[in-house]
Amino acid sequence: MNNKNVIALPASTAFSPEQALLSALEFTRTDNITDVMVIGYDADGVLIIRSSRLSRADALFMLEKAKQWVLT
């Protein structure tokens, strides 16, 4: 299938957790993403964090970059 004319829309605020993860997974397939951090809450409200090869310092840097993106 030729996907050259298909565009990816921005993430939706109505995504389910599964849709958000699948959308991010698609980026790993097409954009050569090297580092990932997943942050979420479970059904009991417990914070869940998973990352790939990130030190705590690198994770903090990534979070600060995300904070700047949110604030702009």
PDB file as gemmi writes it, atoms N, CA and C in Angstrom:
CRYST1    1.000    1.000    1.000  90.00  90.00  90.00 P 1                      
ATOM      1  N   MET A   1       0.832  -1.177   0.000  1.00  0.00           N  
ATOM      2  CA  MET A   1       0.000   0.000   0.000  1.00  0.00           C  
ATOM      3  C   MET A   1       0.878   1.243   0.000  1.00  0.00           C  
ATOM      4  N   ASN A   2       0.535   2.222  -0.792  1.00  0.00           N  
ATOM      5  CA  ASN A   2       1.271   3.473  -0.881  1.00  0.00           C  
ATOM      6  C   ASN A   2       0.682   4.460   0.112  1.00  0.00           C  
ATOM      7  N   ASN A   3       1.457   4.813   1.151  1.00  0.00           N  
ATOM      8  CA  ASN A   3       0.978   5.726   2.195  1.00  0.00           C  
ATOM      9  C   ASN A   3       1.535   7.134   2.046  1.00  0.00           C  
ATOM     10  N   LYS A   4       2.092   7.476   0.902  1.00  0.00           N  
ATOM     11  CA  LYS A   4       2.720   8.783   0.734  1.00  0.00           C  
ATOM     12  C   LYS A   4       1.722   9.924   0.866  1.00  0.00           C  
ATOM     13  N   ASN A   5       0.455   9.686   0.570  1.00  0.00           N  
ATOM     14  CA  ASN A   5      -0.548  10.745   0.641  1.00  0.00           C  
ATOM     15  C   ASN A   5      -1.323  10.740   1.950  1.00  0.00           C  
ATOM     16  N   VAL A   6      -0.939   9.870   2.867  1.00  0.00           N  
ATOM     17  CA  VAL A   6      -1.609   9.797   4.160  1.00  0.00           C  
ATOM     18  C   VAL A   6      -0.842  10.667   5.139  1.00  0.00           C  
ATOM     19  N   ILE A   7      -1.593  11.486   5.893  1.00  0.00           N  
ATOM     20  CA  ILE A   7      -0.944  12.329   6.890  1.00  0.00           C  
ATOM     21  C   ILE A   7      -1.392  11.906   8.280  1.00  0.00           C  
ATOM     22  N   ALA A   8      -0.553  12.142   9.265  1.00  0.00           N  
ATOM     23  CA  ALA A   8      -0.892  11.844  10.651  1.00  0.00           C  
ATOM     24  C   ALA A   8      -1.414  13.123  11.288  1.00  0.00           C  
ATOM     25  N   LEU A   9      -2.570  13.055  11.863  1.00  0.00           N  
ATOM     26  CA  LEU A   9      -3.137  14.201  12.550  1.00  0.00           C  
ATOM     27  C   LEU A   9      -2.564  14.297  13.953  1.00  0.00           C  
ATOM     28  N   PRO A  10      -2.622  15.475  14.557  1.00  0.00           N  
ATOM     29  CA  PRO A  10      -2.109  15.595  15.932  1.00  0.00           C  
ATOM     30  C   PRO A  10      -2.882  14.694  16.888  1.00  0.00           C  
ATOM     31  N   ALA A  11      -2.250  14.376  18.005  1.00  0.00           N  
ATOM     32  CA  ALA A  11      -2.915  13.554  19.011  1.00  0.00           C  
ATOM     33  C   ALA A  11      -4.199  14.238  19.469  1.00  0.00           C  
ATOM     34  N   SER A  12      -5.192  13.453  19.717  1.00  0.00           N  
ATOM     35  CA  SER A  12      -6.492  13.951  20.140  1.00  0.00           C  
ATOM     36  C   SER A  12      -6.616  13.915  21.657  1.00  0.00           C  
ATOM     37  N   THR A  13      -7.322  14.893  22.214  1.00  0.00           N  
ATOM     38  CA  THR A  13      -7.575  14.869  23.657  1.00  0.00           C  
ATOM     39  C   THR A  13      -8.614  13.813  24.005  1.00  0.00           C  
ATOM     40  N   ALA A  14      -9.185  13.187  22.986  1.00  0.00           N  
ATOM     41  CA  ALA A  14     -10.195  12.148  23.218  1.00  0.00           C  
ATOM     42  C   ALA A  14      -9.639  10.738  22.992  1.00  0.00           C  
ATOM     43  N   PHE A  15      -8.328  10.625  22.763  1.00  0.00           N  
ATOM     44  CA  PHE A  15      -7.721   9.304  22.583  1.00  0.00           C  
ATOM     45  C   PHE A  15      -7.927   8.459  23.837  1.00  0.00           C  
ATOM     46  N   SER A  16      -8.177   7.177  23.626  1.00  0.00           N  
ATOM     47  CA  SER A  16      -8.133   6.231  24.734  1.00  0.00           C  
ATOM     48  C   SER A  16      -6.657   5.946  25.021  1.00  0.00           C  
ATOM     49  N   PRO A  17      -6.317   5.368  26.171  1.00  0.00           N  
ATOM     50  CA  PRO A  17      -4.921   5.008  26.421  1.00  0.00           C  
ATOM     51  C   PRO A  17      -4.346   4.132  25.307  1.00  0.00           C  
ATOM     52  N   GLU A  18      -5.121   3.183  24.840  1.00  0.00           N  
ATOM     53  CA  GLU A  18      -4.638   2.293  23.776  1.00  0.00           C  
ATOM     54  C   GLU A  18      -4.379   3.068  22.489  1.00  0.00           C  
ATOM     55  N   GLN A  19      -5.272   3.984  22.132  1.00  0.00           N  
ATOM     56  CA  GLN A  19      -5.074   4.775  20.915  1.00  0.00           C  
ATOM     57  C   GLN A  19      -3.822   5.647  21.020  1.00  0.00           C  
ATOM     58  N   ALA A  20      -3.591   6.238  22.188  1.00  0.00           N  
ATOM     59  CA  ALA A  20      -2.405   7.077  22.381  1.00  0.00           C  
ATOM     60  C   ALA A  20      -1.137   6.247  22.240  1.00  0.00           C  
ATOM     61  N   LEU A  21      -1.123   5.062  22.843  1.00  0.00           N  
ATOM     62  CA  LEU A  21       0.054   4.200  22.753  1.00  0.00           C  
ATOM     63  C   LEU A  21       0.279   3.701  21.327  1.00  0.00           C  
ATOM     64  N   LEU A  22      -0.786   3.339  20.637  1.00  0.00           N  
ATOM     65  CA  LEU A  22      -0.649   2.875  19.253  1.00  0.00           C  
ATOM     66  C   LEU A  22      -0.166   3.998  18.349  1.00  0.00           C  
ATOM     67  N   SER A  23      -0.630   5.223  18.598  1.00  0.00           N  
ATOM     68  CA  SER A  23      -0.173   6.375  17.824  1.00  0.00           C  
ATOM     69  C   SER A  23       1.319   6.597  18.045  1.00  0.00           C  
ATOM     70  N   ALA A  24       1.757   6.520  19.293  1.00  0.00           N  
ATOM     71  CA  ALA A  24       3.181   6.673  19.598  1.00  0.00           C  
ATOM     72  C   ALA A  24       3.988   5.534  18.982  1.00  0.00           C  
ATOM     73  N   LEU A  25       3.460   4.331  19.030  1.00  0.00           N  
ATOM     74  CA  LEU A  25       4.150   3.180  18.445  1.00  0.00           C  
ATOM     75  C   LEU A  25       4.356   3.371  16.950  1.00  0.00           C  
ATOM     76  N   GLU A  26       3.400   3.976  16.283  1.00  0.00           N  
ATOM     77  CA  GLU A  26       3.531   4.232  14.854  1.00  0.00           C  
ATOM     78  C   GLU A  26       4.730   5.145  14.576  1.00  0.00           C  
ATOM     79  N   PHE A  27       4.984   6.112  15.463  1.00  0.00           N  
ATOM     80  CA  PHE A  27       6.151   6.978  15.299  1.00  0.00           C  
ATOM     81  C   PHE A  27       7.445   6.173  15.381  1.00  0.00           C  
ATOM     82  N   THR A  28       7.489   5.155  16.223  1.00  0.00           N  
ATOM     83  CA  THR A  28       8.711   4.360  16.332  1.00  0.00           C  
ATOM     84  C   THR A  28       8.979   3.595  15.043  1.00  0.00           C  
ATOM     85  N   ARG A  29       7.950   3.315  14.312  1.00  0.00           N  
ATOM     86  CA  ARG A  29       8.097   2.571  13.058  1.00  0.00           C  
ATOM     87  C   ARG A  29       8.518   3.471  11.904  1.00  0.00           C  
ATOM     88  N   THR A  30       8.111   4.738  11.945  1.00  0.00           N  
ATOM     89  CA  THR A  30       8.332   5.607  10.789  1.00  0.00           C  
ATOM     90  C   THR A  30       9.343   6.717  11.017  1.00  0.00           C  
ATOM     91  N   ASP A  31       9.590   7.107  12.252  1.00  0.00           N  
ATOM     92  CA  ASP A  31      10.433   8.269  12.519  1.00  0.00           C  
ATOM     93  C   ASP A  31      11.715   7.946  13.268  1.00  0.00           C  
ATOM     94  N   ASN A  32      12.058   6.688  13.417  1.00  0.00           N  
ATOM     95  CA  ASN A  32      13.310   6.289  14.045  1.00  0.00           C  
ATOM     96  C   ASN A  32      13.478   6.888  15.440  1.00  0.00           C  
ATOM     97  N   ILE A  33      12.453   6.824  16.248  1.00  0.00           N  
ATOM     98  CA  ILE A  33      12.512   7.343  17.615  1.00  0.00           C  
ATOM     99  C   ILE A  33      13.496   6.500  18.416  1.00  0.00           C  
ATOM    100  N   THR A  34      14.347   7.167  19.195  1.00  0.00           N  
ATOM    101  CA  THR A  34      15.384   6.453  19.931  1.00  0.00           C  
ATOM    102  C   THR A  34      15.068   6.306  21.412  1.00  0.00           C  
ATOM    103  N   ASP A  35      14.334   7.245  21.991  1.00  0.00           N  
ATOM    104  CA  ASP A  35      14.026   7.201  23.416  1.00  0.00           C  
ATOM    105  C   ASP A  35      12.548   7.493  23.639  1.00  0.00           C  
ATOM    106  N   VAL A  36      11.977   6.787  24.614  1.00  0.00           N  
ATOM    107  CA  VAL A  36      10.550   6.916  24.881  1.00  0.00           C  
ATOM    108  C   VAL A  36      10.313   6.919  26.385  1.00  0.00           C  
ATOM    109  N   MET A  37       9.341   7.728  26.813  1.00  0.00           N  
ATOM    110  CA  MET A  37       8.884   7.690  28.195  1.00  0.00           C  
ATOM    111  C   MET A  37       7.357   7.680  28.163  1.00  0.00           C  
ATOM    112  N   VAL A  38       6.778   6.758  28.929  1.00  0.00           N  
ATOM    113  CA  VAL A  38       5.327   6.638  29.036  1.00  0.00           C  
ATOM    114  C   VAL A  38       4.940   6.938  30.472  1.00  0.00           C  
ATOM    115  N   ILE A  39       3.997   7.848  30.639  1.00  0.00           N  
ATOM    116  CA  ILE A  39       3.540   8.233  31.972  1.00  0.00           C  
ATOM    117  C   ILE A  39       2.027   8.123  31.984  1.00  0.00           C  
ATOM    118  N   GLY A  40       1.491   7.468  32.990  1.00  0.00           N  
ATOM    119  CA  GLY A  40       0.041   7.339  33.077  1.00  0.00           C  
ATOM    120  C   GLY A  40      -0.392   6.936  34.469  1.00  0.00           C  
ATOM    121  N   TYR A  41      -1.681   6.852  34.652  1.00  0.00           N  
ATOM    122  CA  TYR A  41      -2.269   6.411  35.913  1.00  0.00           C  
ATOM    123  C   TYR A  41      -2.992   5.096  35.690  1.00  0.00           C  
ATOM    124  N   ASP A  42      -2.916   4.198  36.668  1.00  0.00           N  
ATOM    125  CA  ASP A  42      -3.714   2.982  36.589  1.00  0.00           C  
ATOM    126  C   ASP A  42      -5.096   3.258  37.177  1.00  0.00           C  
ATOM    127  N   ALA A  43      -5.943   2.249  37.211  1.00  0.00           N  
ATOM    128  CA  ALA A  43      -7.323   2.419  37.673  1.00  0.00           C  
ATOM    129  C   ALA A  43      -7.407   2.857  39.133  1.00  0.00           C  
ATOM    130  N   ASP A  44      -6.355   2.610  39.906  1.00  0.00           N  
ATOM    131  CA  ASP A  44      -6.334   3.014  41.316  1.00  0.00           C  
ATOM    132  C   ASP A  44      -5.707   4.387  41.523  1.00  0.00           C  
ATOM    133  N   GLY A  45      -5.322   5.055  40.440  1.00  0.00           N  
ATOM    134  CA  GLY A  45      -4.709   6.366  40.542  1.00  0.00           C  
ATOM    135  C   GLY A  45      -3.228   6.349  40.833  1.00  0.00           C  
ATOM    136  N   VAL A  46      -2.598   5.179  40.687  1.00  0.00           N  
ATOM    137  CA  VAL A  46      -1.164   5.049  40.918  1.00  0.00           C  
ATOM    138  C   VAL A  46      -0.414   5.477  39.654  1.00  0.00           C  
ATOM    139  N   LEU A  47       0.586   6.334  39.825  1.00  0.00           N  
ATOM    140  CA  LEU A  47       1.384   6.806  38.706  1.00  0.00           C  
ATOM    141  C   LEU A  47       2.273   5.678  38.186  1.00  0.00           C  
ATOM    142  N   ILE A  48       2.233   5.450  36.875  1.00  0.00           N  
ATOM    143  CA  ILE A  48       3.031   4.423  36.220  1.00  0.00           C  
ATOM    144  C   ILE A  48       3.971   5.114  35.242  1.00  0.00           C  
ATOM    145  N   ILE A  49       5.263   4.801  35.332  1.00  0.00           N  
ATOM    146  CA  ILE A  49       6.255   5.390  34.427  1.00  0.00           C  
ATOM    147  C   ILE A  49       7.105   4.261  33.852  1.00  0.00           C  
ATOM    148  N   ARG A  50       7.268   4.266  32.544  1.00  0.00           N  
ATOM    149  CA  ARG A  50       8.141   3.322  31.859  1.00  0.00           C  
ATOM    150  C   ARG A  50       8.973   4.122  30.863  1.00  0.00           C  
ATOM    151  N   SER A  51      10.218   3.712  30.685  1.00  0.00           N  
ATOM    152  CA  SER A  51      11.054   4.408  29.724  1.00  0.00           C  
ATOM    153  C   SER A  51      12.033   3.436  29.076  1.00  0.00           C  
ATOM    154  N   SER A  52      12.618   3.905  27.998  1.00  0.00           N  
ATOM    155  CA  SER A  52      13.617   3.109  27.292  1.00  0.00           C  
ATOM    156  C   SER A  52      14.969   3.773  27.449  1.00  0.00           C  
ATOM    157  N   ARG A  53      15.905   3.082  28.044  1.00  0.00           N  
ATOM    158  CA  ARG A  53      17.294   3.498  28.136  1.00  0.00           C  
ATOM    159  C   ARG A  53      17.497   4.926  28.631  1.00  0.00           C  
ATOM    160  N   LEU A  54      16.605   5.476  29.425  1.00  0.00           N  
ATOM    161  CA  LEU A  54      16.767   6.836  29.920  1.00  0.00           C  
ATOM    162  C   LEU A  54      17.284   6.821  31.348  1.00  0.00           C  
ATOM    163  N   SER A  55      18.317   7.598  31.587  1.00  0.00           N  
ATOM    164  CA  SER A  55      18.724   7.818  32.968  1.00  0.00           C  
ATOM    165  C   SER A  55      17.707   8.776  33.590  1.00  0.00           C  
ATOM    166  N   ARG A  56      17.729   8.910  34.887  1.00  0.00           N  
ATOM    167  CA  ARG A  56      16.809   9.846  35.533  1.00  0.00           C  
ATOM    168  C   ARG A  56      17.082  11.274  35.071  1.00  0.00           C  
ATOM    169  N   ALA A  57      18.345  11.610  34.855  1.00  0.00           N  
ATOM    170  CA  ALA A  57      18.687  12.948  34.363  1.00  0.00           C  
ATOM    171  C   ALA A  57      18.114  13.177  32.965  1.00  0.00           C  
ATOM    172  N   ASP A  58      18.246  12.173  32.083  1.00  0.00           N  
ATOM    173  CA  ASP A  58      17.690  12.288  30.731  1.00  0.00           C  
ATOM    174  C   ASP A  58      16.171  12.367  30.775  1.00  0.00           C  
ATOM    175  N   ALA A  59      15.553  11.601  31.671  1.00  0.00           N  
ATOM    176  CA  ALA A  59      14.093  11.643  31.811  1.00  0.00           C  
ATOM    177  C   ALA A  59      13.644  13.023  32.270  1.00  0.00           C  
ATOM    178  N   LEU A  60      14.361  13.607  33.219  1.00  0.00           N  
ATOM    179  CA  LEU A  60      14.022  14.950  33.683  1.00  0.00           C  
ATOM    180  C   LEU A  60      14.161  15.959  32.561  1.00  0.00           C  
ATOM    181  N   PHE A  61      15.227  15.849  31.774  1.00  0.00           N  
ATOM    182  CA  PHE A  61      15.412  16.749  30.637  1.00  0.00           C  
ATOM    183  C   PHE A  61      14.242  16.627  29.659  1.00  0.00           C  
ATOM    184  N   MET A  62      13.834  15.389  29.373  1.00  0.00           N  
ATOM    185  CA  MET A  62      12.713  15.169  28.460  1.00  0.00           C  
ATOM    186  C   MET A  62      11.427  15.772  29.025  1.00  0.00           C  
ATOM    187  N   LEU A  63      11.214  15.597  30.317  1.00  0.00           N  
ATOM    188  CA  LEU A  63      10.026  16.177  30.957  1.00  0.00           C  
ATOM    189  C   LEU A  63      10.039  17.702  30.892  1.00  0.00           C  
ATOM    190  N   GLU A  64      11.199  18.300  31.074  1.00  0.00           N  
ATOM    191  CA  GLU A  64      11.301  19.757  30.990  1.00  0.00           C  
ATOM    192  C   GLU A  64      11.010  20.241  29.561  1.00  0.00           C  
ATOM    193  N   LYS A  65      11.481  19.493  28.571  1.00  0.00           N  
ATOM    194  CA  LYS A  65      11.164  19.840  27.175  1.00  0.00           C  
ATOM    195  C   LYS A  65       9.659  19.733  26.919  1.00  0.00           C  
ATOM    196  N   ALA A  66       9.035  18.687  27.486  1.00  0.00           N  
ATOM    197  CA  ALA A  66       7.583  18.528  27.340  1.00  0.00           C  
ATOM    198  C   ALA A  66       6.857  19.671  28.046  1.00  0.00           C  
ATOM    199  N   LYS A  67       7.358  20.077  29.202  1.00  0.00           N  
ATOM    200  CA  LYS A  67       6.761  21.192  29.945  1.00  0.00           C  
ATOM    201  C   LYS A  67       6.801  22.466  29.097  1.00  0.00           C  
ATOM    202  N   GLN A  68       7.947  22.737  28.439  1.00  0.00           N  
ATOM    203  CA  GLN A  68       8.046  23.911  27.572  1.00  0.00           C  
ATOM    204  C   GLN A  68       7.047  23.834  26.442  1.00  0.00           C  
ATOM    205  N   TRP A  69       6.861  22.639  25.862  1.00  0.00           N  
ATOM    206  CA  TRP A  69       5.904  22.471  24.763  1.00  0.00           C  
ATOM    207  C   TRP A  69       4.488  22.767  25.245  1.00  0.00           C  
ATOM    208  N   VAL A  70       4.143  22.303  26.457  1.00  0.00           N  
ATOM    209  CA  VAL A  70       2.806  22.526  27.006  1.00  0.00           C  
ATOM    210  C   VAL A  70       2.561  24.014  27.259  1.00  0.00           C  
ATOM    211  N   LEU A  71       3.579  24.709  27.712  1.00  0.00           N  
ATOM    212  CA  LEU A  71       3.416  26.110  28.077  1.00  0.00           C  
ATOM    213  C   LEU A  71       3.425  27.076  26.887  1.00  0.00           C  
ATOM    214  N   THR A  72       3.798  26.601  25.709  1.00  0.00           N  
ATOM    215  CA  THR A  72       3.838  27.509  24.555  1.00  0.00           C  
ATOM    216  C   THR A  72       2.600  27.421  23.730  1.00  0.00           C  
TER     217      THR A  72                                                      
END                                                                             
